[in-house]
Amino acid sequence: VGVLEEMGLAGRFADLPGCTQERMDFYLDRRHVFGLDLDSAGEGGARIVAVSQPALLEMLVEEAAATDSFRLIRGALVTDLLHGDGRCVGVRMRVGDREEELRADLVIGADGRNSAVRRKAGLTAREASPPMDIVWCKVPRPDGGWGVRGYAGRGHLLIAYPTWGGMLQIGWVILKGTFGALRARGIGQWVDEMAAHVTPDLATHLRAHRDVVERPFLLDVESDCVLRWSAPGLLVLGDAAHTMSPVGGQGINIALRDAVVADARLGPLLAAPVPDGGALDAACAAVESERLPEVRTIQALQAQPPRILLSRAWWGEPLRRLAATLLPRPLFRGRAGATAALFLHGVTQIGRVGAASESA
């Protein structure tokens, strides 16, 4: 939410279908380990909101459409990049049954984890994928006050949180490659498997609603970062530059923070009647330099819980028992709060280039 406030969109965001997350409780082997008020992790006034992604994207499109220079071509598929004088100068795309070319002073690939722009530019990536997949589904929200709940145990990690429309979103993190056998047994049996690892109240609720589970799907988890975010005339941002793990729900947050920095660095240059190519390339490199420390830190933090909590090695269970003993203590609970603050508020300050430079 803080990033959208930075962009002046807090009012529009408040009107979207969403659900504010106020508290998180963590369970290890179905035993409560600690609780955390999310608005007290770091700076006051922070908010985490589960919001409809289609509604958020349409709101952003409507805001952008208020500018004369904005043009949205729906259903366009990038098929290749255009080059001239050693630079990327546009894209070739398919729109419906026709091919078109779109020329540009700068091509920005913000086309997600399966980015065609990244692939066509030949940008190679460093893998940081934890060995896990995640099953997403929704069930009706239970009665009473519900916040974020995290359940961990041998070989599994389950997150449940209230979301818009009176629903409870379930994210079940499992070892990569283990879902196939469960899926073959049917939805009812894998709901039973999830229920076996959570507290009795949620287990009863899941079993009672096994016949109305909404939109279950398996997400093949990837996490990586391209070795260079830019080439002459081209820049990639968001998941196209650094595919984020779903741990902590940081994908859209980090992508929006990328956009704020890119706007600060590139906006003044692109406003010129004839933008200077060399200056644009230098600004693209500066965007990467400014954003890379936060991306690396968040990806490292995202990788830690699955590697420990999903481990089936001999040392996994003793380590989890030790964590269950230490985490309720004030010192370690404080450290957990400090880590949560990094997800809430970011690792680095973003905003105007001048402000970012002054704080560096």
SEBA-777514 format. One record per residue: x, y, z of N, C-alpha, C in turn; residue in one letter. Coordinates in pm, whole numbers, plus 50000, padded with zeros to 5 digits. Layout:
SEBA-777514
PT    nxx    nyy    nzz   caxx   cayy   cazz    cxx    cyy    czz  vexti
PT      X      Y      Z      X      Y      Z      X      Y      Z      A
...
***
This chain:
SEBA-777514
PT    nxx    nyy    nzz   caxx   cayy   cazz    cxx    cyy    czz  vexti
PT  50082  49881  50000  50000  50000  50000  50087  50126  50000      V
PT  50199  50121  50071  50288  50236  50077  50337  50278  49940      G
PT  50363  50181  49852  50410  50214  49717  50301  50286  49639      V
PT  50178  50243  49653  50067  50309  49583  50044  50449  49638      L
PT  50065  50467  49768  50057  50602  49824  50166  50690  49765      E
PT  50286  50634  49747  50396  50708  49684  50358  50752  49544      E
PT  50274  50671  49476  50231  50701  49340  50106  50789  49337      M
PT  50054  50827  49455  49935  50911  49461  49806  50838  49432      G
PT  49804  50706  49455  49687  50625  49420  49617  50565  49541      L
PT  49646  50616  49660  49588  50557  49781  49436  50564  49779      A
PT  49379  50676  49731  49235  50690  49728  49168  50589  49636      G
PT  49223  50572  49516  49168  50475  49421  49184  50333  49474      R
PT  49298  50307  49538  49323  50173  49590  49221  50136  49698      F
PT  49183  50234  49780  49088  50208  49889  48952  50162  49837      A
PT  48920  50194  49713  48790  50157  49656  48789  50017  49595      D
PT  48905  49951  49588  48913  49820  49525  48866  49711  49621      L
PT  48816  49598  49567  48782  49484  49654  48908  49433  49724      P
PT  48909  49437  49855  49028  49395  49928  48998  49365  50072      G
PT  49099  49312  50141  49085  49275  50282  49217  49305  50352      C
PT  49214  49394  50450  49336  49432  50523  49375  49322  50621      T
PT  49504  49289  50620  49558  49188  50711  49617  49259  50832      Q
PT  49564  49231  50949  49604  49303  51069  49694  49221  51161      E
PT  49688  49089  51151  49764  49006  51244  49811  48879  51174      R
PT  49925  48828  51219  49975  48701  51169  50006  48611  51288      M
PT  49964  48485  51280  49997  48385  51381  50067  48268  51313      D
PT  50172  48221  51379  50255  48115  51321  50248  47991  51408      F
PT  50228  47875  51341  50216  47747  51410  50322  47652  51358      Y
PT  50383  47575  51447  50482  47475  51410  50433  47341  51464      L
PT  50415  47246  51372  50356  47117  51408  50224  47137  51484      D
PT  50144  47231  51437  50009  47262  51486  50008  47328  51624      R
PT  50124  47365  51674  50131  47436  51802  50160  47583  51776      R
PT  50086  47672  51844  50107  47815  51826  50243  47854  51880      H
PT  50323  47923  51795  50459  47961  51833  50465  48110  51866      V
PT  50410  48195  51780  50406  48338  51812  50302  48408  51726      F
PT  50263  48526  51772  50173  48611  51696  50237  48746  51674      G
PT  50195  48815  51568  50255  48942  51533  50148  49035  51479      L
PT  50135  49154  51540  50047  49257  51485  50117  49319  51365      D
PT  50061  49302  51248  50129  49343  51126  50147  49494  51117      L
PT  50057  49571  51177  50074  49716  51169  50173  49769  51271      D
PT  50234  49678  51351  50335  49722  51447  50474  49674  51409      S
PT  50485  49607  51294  50616  49559  51247  50687  49671  51176      A
PT  50771  49743  51248  50844  49856  51187  50766  49984  51205      G
PT  50756  50064  51102  50690  50194  51110  50540  50177  51132      E
PT  50479  50269  51204  50335  50263  51226  50259  50294  51100      G
PT  50134  50244  51097  50047  50276  50986  50063  50188  50865      G
PT  50148  50086  50873  50166  49998  50758  50041  49913  50738      A
PT  50012  49881  50613  49898  49795  50585  49936  49693  50480      R
PT  49891  49570  50503  49900  49466  50402  49757  49434  50361      I
PT  49729  49443  50233  49593  49424  50184  49594  49317  50076      V
PT  49507  49217  50094  49484  49120  49987  49380  49181  49894      A
PT  49420  49204  49770  49333  49277  49678  49318  49199  49548      V
PT  49206  49220  49480  49182  49156  49351  49283  49208  49250      S
PT  49365  49118  49196  49466  49162  49099  49404  49219  48971      Q
PT  49301  49155  48913  49240  49216  48794  49188  49356  48821      P
PT  49125  49376  48938  49073  49509  48971  49186  49610  48987      A
PT  49295  49568  49049  49410  49657  49065  49468  49696  48929      L
PT  49483  49599  48840  49541  49629  48709  49450  49722  48629      L
PT  49320  49700  48636  49228  49787  48563  49232  49929  48620      E
PT  49248  49941  48752  49259  50075  48811  49384  50146  48760      M
PT  49496  50072  48751  49619  50132  48701  49604  50175  48555      L
PT  49534  50092  48477  49510  50127  48336  49426  50254  48327      V
PT  49323  50266  48409  49238  50385  48406  49317  50510  48443      E
PT  49405  50499  48542  49487  50614  48580  49582  50652  48468      E
PT  49644  50552  48407  49738  50581  48298  49667  50641  48178      A
PT  49542  50599  48155  49466  50647  48039  49436  50796  48047      A
PT  49451  50855  48166  49428  50999  48181  49539  51082  48118      A
PT  49650  51019  48081  49761  51090  48017  49749  51076  47865      T
PT  49782  51182  47794  49766  51183  47648  49857  51081  47579      D
PT  49972  51049  47640  50070  50965  47573  50046  50816  47594      S
PT  49944  50778  47673  49922  50637  47705  49838  50570  47598      F
PT  49879  50450  47561  49803  50369  47466  49811  50223  47509      R
PT  49698  50159  47526  49694  50018  47565  49642  49936  47449      L
PT  49718  49834  47410  49676  49742  47305  49651  49608  47372      I
PT  49526  49574  47393  49492  49449  47461  49511  49330  47368      R
PT  49558  49220  47426  49576  49097  47350  49698  49095  47262      G
PT  49790  49191  47280  49911  49195  47198  50013  49094  47251      A
PT  50078  49023  47161  50179  48923  47196  50310  48961  47129      L
PT  50413  48988  47209  50543  49023  47153  50605  48898  47090      V
PT  50641  48909  46962  50701  48796  46892  50849  48816  46865      T
PT  50895  48942  46867  51037  48968  46842  51070  49111  46881      D
PT  51199  49140  46890  51246  49275  46914  51300  49334  46785      L
PT  51286  49464  46770  51340  49534  46654  51471  49601  46694      L
PT  51571  49596  46606  51701  49654  46635  51747  49745  46521      H
PT  51824  49843  46558  51884  49934  46460  51999  50010  46524      G
PT  52112  50019  46455  52230  50088  46505  52274  50034  46642      D
PT  52264  49901  46659  52311  49838  46781  52221  49857  46901      G
PT  52097  49901  46878  52004  49924  46989  51871  49854  46962      R
PT  51798  49829  47069  51660  49786  47056  51576  49911  47026      C
PT  51497  49906  46919  51421  50025  46878  51271  49997  46872      V
PT  51227  49884  46926  51085  49855  46926  51059  49706  46933      G
PT  50932  49670  46910  50893  49529  46916  50807  49495  46795      V
PT  50813  49369  46758  50718  49313  46661  50617  49234  46743      R
PT  50489  49251  46711  50387  49187  46793  50273  49134  46707      M
PT  50203  49037  46765  50084  48983  46699  49963  49033  46776      R
PT  49871  49094  46704  49746  49143  46762  49632  49078  46684      V
PT  49569  48980  46749  49466  48904  46677  49531  48823  46567      G
PT  49488  48845  46441  49544  48769  46329  49639  48852  46245      D
PT  49686  48967  46299  49776  49051  46220  49907  49078  46296      R
PT  50011  49101  46220  50142  49136  46275  50160  49287  46268      E
PT  50216  49347  46374  50241  49490  46377  50380  49516  46434      E
PT  50433  49634  46402  50558  49680  46461  50531  49806  46542      E
PT  50595  49815  46656  50581  49931  46742  50720  49985  46774      L
PT  50750  50106  46727  50881  50167  46748  50883  50246  46878      R
PT  50998  50251  46944  51006  50318  47073  51149  50365  47100      A
PT  51162  50473  47178  51294  50517  47224  51350  50419  47326      D
PT  51261  50355  47400  51304  50258  47502  51196  50151  47515      L
PT  51236  50026  47512  51146  49914  47534  51163  49867  47678      V
PT  51053  49865  47755  51056  49816  47892  50973  49688  47898      I
PT  51039  49579  47930  50971  49451  47943  50924  49433  48086      G
PT  50793  49445  48108  50733  49421  48239  50627  49314  48220      A
PT  50664  49209  48146  50569  49108  48102  50580  48977  48180      D
PT  50622  48987  48307  50606  48874  48397  50709  48764  48390      G
PT  50679  48657  48465  50775  48548  48486  50807  48472  48358      R
PT  50720  48477  48258  50747  48413  48129  50776  48517  48023      N
PT  50850  48619  48059  50873  48737  47976  50927  48703  47837      S
PT  50851  48744  47733  50898  48731  47596  51010  48830  47569      A
PT  51004  48949  47631  51109  49049  47610  51241  48999  47666      V
PT  51239  48941  47786  51362  48885  47843  51419  48777  47752      R
PT  51333  48689  47705  51377  48577  47623  51434  48625  47489      R
PT  51364  48717  47421  51410  48765  47291  51537  48849  47302      K
PT  51557  48913  47419  51678  48992  47439  51797  48905  47478      A
PT  51773  48777  47504  51881  48686  47540  51940  48714  47678      G
PT  51858  48768  47770  51906  48798  47904  51906  48669  47987      L
PT  52021  48630  48036  52033  48508  48115  52013  48540  48263      T
PT  51972  48439  48338  51934  48460  48477  52009  48365  48570      A
PT  52023  48410  48694  52078  48327  48802  51960  48268  48877      R
PT  51958  48136  48887  51847  48068  48954  51859  48082  49106      E
PT  51744  48102  49169  51740  48105  49315  51617  48029  49364      A
PT  51573  47930  49286  51447  47862  49315  51460  47768  49434      S
PT  51374  47782  49534  51367  47681  49639  51297  47558  49584      P
PT  51326  47441  49638  51267  47317  49584  51124  47298  49629      P
PT  51033  47380  49575  50895  47373  49622  50798  47413  49512      M
PT  50674  47374  49531  50561  47420  49451  50455  47470  49549      D
PT  50352  47536  49498  50246  47587  49585  50110  47560  49522      I
PT  50019  47506  49602  49882  47482  49561  49797  47598  49613      V
PT  49727  47667  49523  49639  47778  49560  49494  47734  49549      W
PT  49414  47773  49647  49269  47750  49639  49199  47844  49736      C
PT  49066  47851  49726  48986  47934  49816  48871  47853  49871      K
PT  48834  47884  49997  48714  47830  50058  48642  47946  50126      V
PT  48514  47933  50158  48446  48040  50230  48519  48073  50361      P
PT  48519  48201  50396  48589  48245  50516  48515  48198  50642      R
PT  48586  48146  50742  48521  48106  50867  48465  48228  50940      P
PT  48369  48204  51028  48315  48311  51110  48420  48356  51212      D
PT  48404  48478  51261  48495  48529  51363  48612  48604  51302      G
PT  48695  48660  51389  48811  48735  51344  48922  48644  51295      G
PT  48963  48664  51173  49070  48583  51114  49177  48674  51060      W
PT  49302  48642  51092  49415  48709  51033  49494  48609  50951      G
PT  49616  48645  50919  49705  48554  50846  49749  48443  50940      V
PT  49745  48320  50894  49797  48207  50970  49899  48132  50886      R
PT  50010  48097  50949  50111  48016  50885  50131  47887  50963      G
PT  50123  47774  50892  50140  47643  50954  50259  47574  50889      Y
PT  50354  47530  50971  50473  47464  50917  50493  47330  50986      A
PT  50556  47240  50914  50586  47108  50967  50674  47034  50870      G
PT  50695  46909  50895  50785  46829  50812  50731  46817  50670      R
PT  50799  46880  50576  50764  46867  50435  50648  46953  50388      G
PT  50602  47049  50468  50492  47131  50422  50492  47266  50492      H
PT  50428  47364  50426  50407  47498  50480  50276  47548  50422      L
PT  50181  47584  50508  50050  47630  50462  50022  47769  50514      L
PT  49978  47858  50425  49940  47995  50460  49790  48010  50433      I
PT  49718  48067  50528  49575  48095  50512  49550  48239  50552      A
PT  49478  48313  50467  49448  48452  50502  49314  48493  50441      Y
PT  49240  48582  50510  49112  48629  50457  49134  48718  50335      P
PT  49047  48705  50240  49060  48785  50119  48922  48839  50081      T
PT  48917  48915  49970  48794  48983  49933  48684  48881  49899      W
PT  48561  48928  49904  48448  48843  49868  48412  48740  49973      G
PT  48455  48760  50099  48420  48666  50205  48486  48531  50192      G
PT  48606  48527  50132  48675  48401  50109  48803  48391  50193      M
PT  48849  48269  50210  48977  48240  50275  49070  48184  50169      L
PT  49181  48253  50146  49281  48208  50048  49376  48110  50116      Q
PT  49398  47997  50051  49490  47895  50102  49606  47882  50005      I
PT  49726  47890  50059  49847  47862  49982  49922  47749  50051      G
PT  49927  47634  49988  49989  47515  50047  50122  47490  49977      W
PT  50231  47516  50046  50365  47499  49991  50412  47357  50019      V
PT  50452  47287  49914  50493  47148  49927  50624  47127  49852      I
PT  50689  47016  49880  50813  46983  49809  50785  46967  49660      L
PT  50875  47021  49579  50856  47016  49434  50841  46872  49388      K
PT  50741  46850  49304  50721  46718  49246  50634  46624  49327      G
PT  50583  46669  49443  50505  46577  49526  50354  46590  49507      T
PT  50309  46687  49430  50165  46709  49418  50098  46611  49324      F
PT  50174  46557  49230  50113  46469  49130  50038  46353  49192      G
PT  50099  46288  49290  50035  46173  49354  49909  46215  49429      A
PT  49914  46333  49495  49796  46382  49566  49683  46415  49470      L
PT  49715  46481  49361  49612  46521  49265  49542  46399  49206      R
PT  49619  46292  49185  49561  46170  49130  49459  46110  49225      A
PT  49469  46141  49354  49375  46086  49453  49249  46171  49465      R
PT  49246  46288  49399  49126  46372  49401  49133  46484  49502      G
PT  49050  46590  49477  49053  46709  49561  49022  46676  49707      I
PT  48924  46589  49729  48887  46557  49866  49002  46504  49948      G
PT  49084  46418  49888  49194  46359  49963  49307  46457  49986      Q
PT  49333  46549  49889  49440  46644  49920  49393  46753  50015      W
PT  49260  46779  50020  49209  46865  50127  49229  46798  50262      V
PT  49206  46666  50269  49231  46593  50393  49378  46600  50431      D
PT  49466  46595  50333  49609  46604  50362  49645  46741  50418      E
PT  49589  46848  50361  49611  46981  50417  49557  46989  50559      M
PT  49437  46936  50580  49374  46944  50711  49454  46872  50818      A
PT  49532  46773  50778  49610  46697  50876  49725  46777  50936      A
PT  49757  46892  50876  49873  46969  50920  49837  47103  50983      H
PT  49708  47128  51009  49666  47257  51064  49592  47235  51195      V
PT  49557  47344  51262  49487  47334  51389  49345  47281  51369      T
PT  49286  47223  51475  49154  47159  51459  49046  47250  51401      P
PT  49046  47380  51437  48940  47467  51386  48947  47482  51235      D
PT  49068  47501  51181  49081  47514  51036  49063  47379  50968      L
PT  49111  47272  51031  49095  47138  50973  48946  47105  50956      A
PT  48867  47132  51058  48723  47107  51050  48659  47190  50940      T
PT  48701  47316  50929  48645  47405  50827  48680  47357  50686      H
PT  48804  47315  50665  48845  47266  50534  48765  47142  50494      L
PT  48752  47049  50586  48679  46925  50554  48532  46954  50526      R
PT  48476  47051  50599  48334  47084  50579  48309  47149  50445      A
PT  48414  47207  50383  48396  47280  50257  48475  47216  50142      H
PT  48507  47091  50154  48586  47027  50050  48514  47025  49915      R
PT  48380  47030  49919  48304  47024  49794  48286  47160  49728      D
PT  48333  47266  49794  48317  47400  49735  48452  47471  49725      V
PT  48560  47394  49718  48692  47453  49699  48695  47525  49565      V
PT  48737  47652  49565  48735  47733  49443  48871  47737  49376      E
PT  48871  47718  49247  48985  47740  49158  49117  47685  49212      R
PT  49124  47556  49244  49254  47502  49286  49349  47492  49167      P
PT  49472  47536  49185  49571  47519  49079  49710  47510  49140      F
PT  49801  47449  49067  49938  47430  49112  50026  47534  49045      L
PT  50102  47610  49125  50197  47707  49072  50337  47649  49082      L
PT  50402  47636  48968  50541  47590  48964  50630  47705  49011      D
PT  50683  47693  49132  50755  47805  49192  50891  47824  49125      V
PT  50918  47948  49087  51047  47986  49031  51096  48111  49103      E
PT  51225  48124  49114  51285  48246  49168  51419  48264  49101      S
PT  51437  48378  49034  51564  48401  48965  51585  48551  48949      D
PT  51699  48588  48897  51731  48728  48869  51824  48733  48749      C
PT  51788  48813  48649  51873  48822  48531  52007  48885  48567      V
PT  52110  48844  48498  52244  48894  48528  52259  49041  48491      L
PT  52186  49086  48389  52179  49228  48354  52035  49262  48321      R
PT  51985  49370  48380  51847  49408  48358  51827  49486  48227      W
PT  51935  49527  48165  51919  49616  48050  52017  49582  47940      S
PT  51983  49628  47822  52069  49627  47703  52042  49759  47634      A
PT  52125  49801  47538  52099  49928  47471  51956  49938  47418      P
PT  51882  50035  47471  51744  50056  47427  51641  49968  47495      G
PT  51680  49894  47599  51588  49797  47658  51612  49783  47808      L
PT  51502  49763  47883  51508  49742  48027  51398  49644  48065      L
PT  51429  49552  48159  51325  49464  48213  51302  49497  48360      V
PT  51177  49486  48404  51139  49518  48541  51044  49411  48595      L
PT  51024  49412  48727  50931  49318  48788  50977  49175  48770      G
PT  50882  49083  48759  50916  48941  48745  50996  48914  48617      D
PT  50986  49000  48518  51067  48982  48398  51216  48995  48429      A
PT  51249  49074  48531  51388  49092  48572  51426  48998  48685      A
PT  51330  48972  48773  51359  48893  48893  51233  48822  48938      H
PT  51214  48701  48893  51096  48625  48933  51103  48598  49082      T
PT  50996  48638  49155  50996  48626  49300  50921  48500  49344      M
PT  50971  48438  49450  50898  48330  49515  50767  48385  49572      S
PT  50662  48301  49588  50538  48350  49647  50547  48375  49798      P
PT  50656  48333  49862  50671  48352  50006  50667  48501  50039      V
PT  50573  48540  50125  50562  48680  50163  50483  48766  50067      G
PT  50437  48708  49955  50355  48785  49860  50422  48912  49811      G
PT  50549  48902  49770  50626  49021  49737  50634  49055  49589      Q
PT  50581  48969  49502  50599  48991  49359  50550  49126  49310      G
PT  50422  49158  49336  50367  49284  49286  50424  49403  49363      I
PT  50455  49383  49491  50513  49490  49571  50649  49532  49516      N
PT  50735  49435  49490  50868  49466  49438  50858  49525  49298      I
PT  50765  49474  49217  50748  49527  49082  50705  49674  49085      A
PT  50613  49709  49175  50570  49848  49186  50685  49937  49232      L
PT  50767  49887  49323  50883  49965  49369  50983  49984  49254      R
PT  50999  49881  49171  51080  49897  49049  51027  50012  48964      D
PT  50894  50016  48949  50833  50117  48862  50855  50257  48915      A
PT  50846  50274  49048  50868  50406  49106  51010  50454  49077      V
PT  51107  50366  49095  51247  50404  49070  51270  50429  48921      V
PT  51213  50344  48835  51230  50364  48691  51171  50497  48646      A
PT  51056  50532  48702  50994  50660  48667  51085  50776  48708      D
PT  51142  50767  48828  51228  50875  48875  51352  50889  48789      A
PT  51408  50778  48747  51532  50781  48668  51508  50814  48520      R
PT  51400  50758  48466  51380  50765  48321  51282  50874  48278      L
PT  51187  50908  48366  51083  51003  48328  51135  51134  48271      G
PT  51228  51202  48340  51279  51329  48287  51348  51314  48152      P
PT  51417  51202  48129  51487  51181  48002  51388  51155  47890      L
PT  51284  51077  47917  51188  51042  47813  51096  51159  47780      L
PT  51093  51260  47866  51011  51379  47838  51073  51469  47732      A
PT  51200  51447  47703  51267  51529  47601  51211  51497  47462      A
PT  51206  51595  47371  51155  51568  47236  51231  51456  47165      P
PT  51364  51454  47182  51447  51347  47125  51536  51293  47237      V
PT  51491  51188  47309  51570  51136  47420  51708  51090  47376      P
PT  51808  51115  47459  51945  51075  47432  51962  50927  47467      D
PT  52001  50847  47368  52013  50703  47389  52114  50666  47495      G
PT  52228  50732  47493  52332  50702  47592  52286  50733  47733      G
PT  52215  50846  47748  52164  50883  47881  52058  50784  47929      A
PT  51973  50737  47836  51873  50637  47872  51938  50508  47919      L
PT  52041  50464  47847  52109  50340  47885  52174  50353  48022      D
PT  52233  50470  48049  52295  50492  48180  52189  50492  48290      A
PT  52073  50550  48261  51965  50553  48360  51911  50413  48386      A
PT  51902  50330  48281  51857  50192  48300  51953  50115  48390      C
PT  52083  50135  48370  52182  50071  48456  52169  50121  48600      A
PT  52134  50249  48616  52117  50305  48750  51995  50246  48819      A
PT  51888  50218  48742  51770  50153  48800  51810  50017  48857      V
PT  51885  49940  48781  51930  49810  48830  52016  49824  48955      E
PT  52109  49916  48955  52198  49935  49070  52119  49971  49195      S
PT  52015  50054  49178  51937  50097  49294  51846  49986  49345      E
PT  51791  49905  49257  51693  49806  49297  51753  49671  49335      R
PT  51870  49638  49282  51925  49504  49301  51948  49468  49448      L
PT  51999  49557  49534  52019  49519  49674  51890  49472  49743      P
PT  51779  49541  49718  51654  49499  49780  51606  49365  49724      E
PT  51614  49348  49592  51570  49224  49531  51649  49105  49587      V
PT  51780  49120  49594  51863  49010  49646  51830  48979  49791      R
PT  51808  49083  49872  51777  49062  50013  51644  48990  50030      T
PT  51541  49036  49960  51409  48974  49973  51411  48831  49921      I
PT  51479  48805  49809  51485  48668  49758  51557  48576  49856      Q
PT  51662  48626  49921  51732  48544  50020  51642  48514  50139      A
PT  51564  48613  50184  51472  48592  50295  51360  48495  50255      L
PT  51313  48505  50131  51207  48416  50085  51254  48271  50081      Q
PT  51382  48250  50054  51433  48114  50036  51454  48041  50169      A
PT  51470  48115  50279  51507  48051  50405  51397  47961  50463      Q
PT  51272  48010  50479  51171  47923  50543  51148  47791  50471      P
PT  51131  47788  50336  51109  47658  50272  51225  47562  50291      P
PT  51349  47612  50285  51462  47522  50297  51470  47456  50434      R
PT  51427  47530  50537  51428  47475  50672  51301  47396  50701      I
PT  51186  47457  50672  51060  47398  50713  51020  47279  50628      L
PT  51061  47279  50500  51024  47168  50413  51126  47055  50414      L
PT  51236  47073  50484  51341  46973  50481  51295  46842  50543      S
PT  51331  46732  50478  51307  46599  50533  51438  46533  50573      R
PT  51544  46614  50578  51673  46563  50624  51666  46530  50773      A
PT  51765  46454  50822  51763  46410  50962  51764  46527  51060      W
PT  51826  46641  51014  51838  46755  51104  51716  46846  51102      W
PT  51622  46819  51008  51508  46909  50992  51419  46917  51115      G
PT  51380  46800  51169  51289  46801  51283  51353  46859  51409      E
PT  51479  46823  51443  51541  46889  51559  51550  47041  51542      P
PT  51578  47087  51420  51588  47231  51397  51452  47298  51413      L
PT  51348  47233  51367  51213  47290  51384  51173  47293  51530      R
PT  51209  47189  51607  51178  47190  51750  51252  47302  51821      R
PT  51379  47324  51781  51456  47433  51839  51390  47567  51806      L
PT  51345  47583  51681  51278  47707  51642  51151  47728  51724      A
PT  51076  47621  51748  50954  47633  51827  50983  47677  51970      A
PT  51100  47640  52021  51139  47680  52156  51185  47825  52161      T
PT  51257  47869  52058  51319  48002  52060  51226  48113  52015      L
PT  51142  48086  51916  51064  48194  51856  50970  48265  51953      L
PT  50910  48197  52053  50823  48273  52144  50898  48370  52235      P
PT  51029  48359  52247  51106  48446  52335  51116  48586  52274      R
PT  51116  48688  52360  51113  48827  52310  51223  48859  52209      P
PT  51347  48813  52234  51456  48846  52144  51429  48793  52004      L
PT  51389  48668  51994  51368  48607  51863  51237  48654  51800      F
PT  51136  48683  51884  51013  48740  51829  51040  48878  51772      R
PT  51130  48953  51839  51169  49083  51786  51239  49072  51652      G
PT  51323  48969  51639  51391  48948  51510  51291  48910  51401      R
PT  51191  48830  51439  51087  48795  51341  51012  48920  51298      A
PT  50985  49011  51395  50918  49136  51360  51002  49223  51269      G
PT  51135  49224  51294  51224  49303  51209  51226  49249  51066      A
PT  51222  49116  51052  51217  49057  50919  51086  49090  50850      T
PT  50975  49081  50926  50844  49117  50869  50843  49261  50823      A
PT  50914  49350  50896  50919  49491  50858  50984  49511  50722      A
PT  51082  49426  50689  51146  49437  50557  51046  49406  50446      L
PT  50958  49309  50470  50855  49278  50372  50749  49388  50366      F
PT  50720  49448  50482  50618  49552  50486  50664  49682  50423      L
PT  50787  49723  50455  50832  49858  50420  50944  49860  50317      H
PT  50996  49743  50280  51107  49739  50185  51241  49746  50255      G
PT  51343  49715  50181  51480  49713  50233  51547  49847  50213      V
PT  51515  49913  50105  51577  50041  50071  51470  50148  50054      T
PT  51510  50273  50067  51419  50384  50044  51406  50409  49895      Q
PT  51282  50431  49852  51260  50463  49711  51186  50594  49701      I
PT  51182  50650  49584  51112  50777  49560  51187  50859  49460      G
PT  51194  50989  49485  51265  51077  49395  51413  51041  49392      R
PT  51478  51058  49277  51620  51024  49265  51701  51102  49366      V
PT  51670  51229  49385  51745  51309  49481  51735  51253  49621      G
PT  51612  51214  49660  51593  51158  49794  51666  51028  49808      A
PT  51662  50945  49702  51731  50817  49709  51881  50838  49721      A
PT  51935  50936  49649  52078  50962  49654  52118  51013  49791      S
PT  52035  51098  49852  52068  51154  49982  52071  51048  50090      E
PT  51987  50939  50074  51981  50839  50178  52081  50728  50156      S
PT  52148  50726  50040  52238  50616  50009  52365  50623  50094      A
***
